[in-house]
Amino acid sequence: MAKILLVEDEKNVALLYVQALEDEGHCVVCAEDGRSAVEMAQSEQPDLVIMDINLPEKMDGLESMSRILGDNRRIPVIINTGYSEYKDNFMSWAAEAYVLKSADLSPLMKAVKSALGRPR
């Protein structure tokens, strides 16, 4: 199916998402911080990026997303965060979808399916 770049600094959350996405047949590569995400987006050329906003180091998810989209505007990005207040930040509007983290992965999986189904 699709190659997905998952940007998530919480290891347990990342494992849960990787398992769910791989169960759907996707190939998943992971980054734990913003700098790695930008580098991996360039080298791996993913079909989709799932981006957390609060990341360690100096580059947060919104800045990482901006840099990734600056290199390739055709890569859809899904913001996946536990914080609803970023939804009003104009930088988040460039994302294909904004999904709040939850124990229920169905909203995220629905956003993934929708983003991958759109023509680029």
C-alpha positions as CSV (number, residue, x, y, z in Angstrom):
1,M,0.0,0.0,0.0
2,A,1.5,3.3,1.1
3,K,4.7,4.4,2.7
4,I,3.9,6.5,5.8
5,L,6.3,8.6,7.8
6,L,5.1,8.6,11.5
7,V,6.6,11.4,13.6
8,E,6.0,10.6,17.2
9,D,8.3,11.0,20.2
10,E,6.4,8.7,22.6
11,K,7.6,5.2,22.0
12,N,4.5,3.4,23.2
13,V,2.2,5.5,21.1
14,A,4.4,5.0,18.1
15,L,4.4,1.3,18.5
16,L,0.6,1.3,18.7
17,Y,0.3,3.4,15.5
18,V,2.9,1.4,13.6
19,Q,1.0,-1.8,14.4
20,A,-2.4,-0.4,13.4
21,L,-1.0,1.0,10.1
22,E,1.0,-2.1,9.3
23,D,-2.2,-4.2,9.9
24,E,-3.8,-2.1,7.1
25,G,-0.9,-3.0,4.8
26,H,1.2,0.2,5.0
27,C,4.9,0.4,5.3
28,V,5.8,2.7,8.2
29,V,9.0,4.6,8.9
30,C,9.4,6.5,12.1
31,A,11.0,9.7,13.3
32,E,11.2,10.9,16.9
33,D,11.9,14.6,16.4
34,G,11.3,17.4,13.9
35,R,14.8,17.4,12.4
36,S,14.7,13.6,11.7
37,A,11.3,14.0,10.2
38,V,12.5,16.6,7.7
39,E,15.5,14.4,6.8
40,M,13.4,11.3,6.5
41,A,10.8,13.0,4.4
42,Q,13.5,13.9,1.9
43,S,15.2,10.5,1.9
44,E,12.2,8.2,2.2
45,Q,9.8,10.1,0.0
46,P,6.7,8.9,1.9
47,D,3.2,9.0,0.5
48,L,1.8,10.4,3.8
49,V,3.2,12.0,7.0
50,I,1.5,11.7,10.4
51,M,2.9,14.5,12.5
52,D,2.8,15.0,16.3
53,I,3.1,18.7,17.2
54,N,4.9,18.6,20.6
55,L,8.3,17.1,19.8
56,P,11.7,17.2,21.5
57,E,14.6,19.3,20.4
58,K,14.3,22.7,18.8
59,M,11.9,22.0,15.9
60,D,8.2,21.3,16.7
61,G,5.8,19.5,14.5
62,L,4.4,22.7,12.8
63,E,7.9,23.9,11.8
64,S,8.7,20.4,10.6
65,M,5.5,20.2,8.6
66,S,6.3,23.6,7.0
67,R,9.7,22.5,6.0
68,I,8.5,19.1,4.6
69,L,5.7,20.9,2.6
70,G,8.3,23.5,1.4
71,D,10.3,20.6,-0.2
72,N,7.2,18.8,-1.5
73,R,3.7,20.3,-1.3
74,R,2.2,17.1,-2.7
75,I,2.9,15.0,0.5
76,P,-0.3,15.0,2.6
77,V,0.3,15.7,6.3
78,I,-2.0,14.6,9.1
79,I,-1.5,16.4,12.4
80,N,-2.0,14.0,15.2
81,T,-1.8,15.6,18.6
82,G,-3.3,15.7,22.1
83,Y,-3.8,19.4,22.0
84,S,-6.9,21.0,20.4
85,E,-5.6,24.6,20.7
86,Y,-3.2,24.2,17.8
87,K,-6.1,23.7,15.4
88,D,-6.6,27.5,15.4
89,N,-3.0,28.2,14.5
90,F,-2.8,29.2,10.8
91,M,0.3,27.0,10.3
92,S,-1.8,23.9,11.0
93,W,-4.2,24.8,8.2
94,A,-1.7,23.4,5.7
95,A,-2.4,19.9,7.1
96,E,-4.7,17.5,5.3
97,A,-6.4,16.7,8.6
98,Y,-6.1,17.5,12.3
99,V,-6.8,14.5,14.5
100,L,-6.8,14.5,18.3
101,K,-5.0,11.6,20.0
102,S,-7.3,9.1,21.5
103,A,-7.5,5.4,22.5
104,D,-9.9,5.1,19.6
105,L,-7.7,5.0,16.5
106,S,-10.6,5.0,14.1
107,P,-10.5,8.8,13.5
108,L,-6.8,8.6,12.6
109,M,-7.3,5.6,10.4
110,K,-10.2,7.3,8.6
111,A,-8.0,10.4,8.0
112,V,-5.2,8.2,6.6
113,K,-7.6,6.5,4.2
114,S,-9.1,9.8,3.1
115,A,-5.7,11.5,2.6
116,L,-4.3,8.5,0.6
117,G,-7.4,8.4,-1.5
118,R,-7.2,12.0,-2.7
119,P,-5.5,12.6,-6.1
120,R,-2.2,14.5,-5.9
